[in-house]
């Protein structure tokens, strides 16, 4: 763990836009809670999007 919690604050602030971007990929509304569940379940699209987001914030 890096100890830098800035990424968490950034992700929380942009959560609604994150869900909106992923909803576009799925062509249907997606809540931020559903994004979390999909990521935990290993959804490839969501995990790739989150990985890209993490890299852009590094």
KENUNU-595832 format. One line per 3 residues: number of its first residue (from 0); their letters; for each residue x, y, z of C-alpha. Coordinates in Angstrom, 1 decimal. Layout:
# residues N
NUM	a	X:Y:Z ~ ...
//
This chain:
# residues 58
0	xxx	0.0:0.0:0.0 ~ 1.4:3.3:-1.0 ~ 0.0:5.4:1.8
3	xxx	-1.1:8.1:-0.6 ~ -4.9:8.4:-0.3 ~ -5.2:11.1:-2.9
6	xxx	-6.4:8.6:-5.5 ~ -9.3:7.6:-3.3 ~ -10.4:11.2:-2.9
9	xxx	-10.1:11.7:-6.7 ~ -12.1:8.5:-7.4 ~ -14.8:9.5:-5.0
12	xxx	-15.1:12.9:-6.5 ~ -15.3:11.5:-10.0 ~ -17.5:8.5:-9.2
15	xxx	-20.6:9.7:-10.9 ~ -18.7:10.4:-14.1 ~ -16.9:7.0:-13.8
18	xxx	-20.3:5.3:-13.7 ~ -21.5:7.4:-16.6 ~ -18.5:6.4:-18.7
21	xxx	-18.9:2.7:-17.9 ~ -22.7:3.0:-18.6 ~ -21.8:4.2:-22.1
24	xxx	-19.7:1.1:-22.6 ~ -22.6:-1.1:-21.5 ~ -25.2:1.0:-23.3
27	xxx	-27.4:1.2:-20.2 ~ -27.4:3.0:-16.8 ~ -24.9:1.7:-14.3
30	xxx	-24.7:2.9:-10.7 ~ -21.4:3.4:-8.9 ~ -22.4:0.5:-6.6
33	xxx	-22.8:-1.8:-9.6 ~ -19.4:-0.7:-10.9 ~ -17.9:-1.9:-7.6
36	xxx	-19.7:-5.2:-7.8 ~ -18.8:-5.7:-11.5 ~ -15.1:-5.0:-10.7
39	xxx	-15.2:-7.4:-7.7 ~ -16.7:-10.1:-9.9 ~ -13.9:-9.6:-12.5
42	xxx	-15.8:-7.9:-15.3 ~ -13.1:-7.3:-17.9 ~ -14.6:-4.0:-19.2
45	xxx	-14.9:-2.4:-15.8 ~ -11.5:-3.7:-14.6 ~ -9.8:-2.4:-17.7
48	xxx	-11.4:1.0:-17.3 ~ -10.4:1.2:-13.6 ~ -6.9:0.1:-14.5
51	xxx	-6.6:2.9:-17.1 ~ -8.1:5.4:-14.6 ~ -5.4:4.4:-12.1
54	xxx	-2.6:4.7:-14.6 ~ -3.8:8.2:-15.6 ~ -3.8:9.3:-12.0
57	x	-0.3:8.0:-11.3
//
